[in-house]
Amino acid sequence: MRKNIVAGNWKMNTTLQDAQALVSEIVPMVQDETTGSAVEVVICPPFPLLPVVGRLLPQGGRLHLGAQNCHQKESGAFTGEVSAKLLASIGTEYVILGHSERRQYFGEDDELLSQKLKAALSAGLKPIFCVGESLETREANETFAFIEKQLKDGLFHLSNEEFAQVVVAYEPVWAIGTGKTATSQQAQEVHAFIREQIARAYDAEAAQNTTILYGGSANAQNARELFSQPDVDGGLIGGASLKSRDFTEIIKSF
């Protein structure tokens, strides 16, 4: 049975003091207001804050530590980079890979991301692998072909055992930071398509067991409708994850 997951991507936001305050608010809210819930929560702060945030998360519970990226090599002369092995050594469990901002601003392509996936899995991390189309691609009616290529080139080289550790996130690029959000029907349509592609690449069981998150400006107002769709298993949350009340309300939307 696949998991429901809400992951908060803080991006390049918060200071040390901000992070401590935010997590100190989120943890009791989630514990007190989602008792009995099976939703897994992942907090993804900037690299320097990972150890601090990790120490504030209760061990062995539903709140997990995640990173926003990793390098494809285990170690070496790569100034400014962070390896998956290092992330795992400080208690990180998840890592976001292929976010549209990494693809757009840092030129990350599917070949590179396939290497990062291997590195993350080798270190014991659970990748949250992002796919999604631009507004131009959607308006040209090429959404499915574009996402199919991202999946095949970046993800489907993994073995069945490796793929079982992966979470997929659909993030329509045209809905990130723009205030626009895909309708629940649009999200469901693409999520169902992704699940179909997984079934073709692996098998029906793998498709049914894969968690697929929605990552396009989900918030406390629209999360319940989005999460009610049969193939939407949670959210990769950006701006709303920086507000403890909003983030908790999203988690409560299941």
JOMOQUI-V884106 format. One record per helix or strand of 3 or more residues. SS is the DSSP state (hx for helix, st for strand). FROM is the first residue (numbers start at 1). TO is the last residue. If there is no record, write none. Layout:
ss = [SS | SS]
from = [FROM | FROM]
to = [TO | TO]
//
This chain:
ss = [st | hx | st | hx | st | hx | st | hx | hx | st | hx | hx | hx | st | hx | hx | hx | st | hx | st | hx | hx]
from = [5 | 16 | 40 | 47 | 63 | 84 | 94 | 100 | 110 | 126 | 135 | 143 | 160 | 167 | 173 | 184 | 204 | 212 | 223 | 234 | 239 | 244]
to = [9 | 33 | 44 | 56 | 67 | 89 | 97 | 106 | 122 | 131 | 139 | 154 | 163 | 170 | 175 | 201 | 209 | 214 | 227 | 237 | 242 | 251]
//
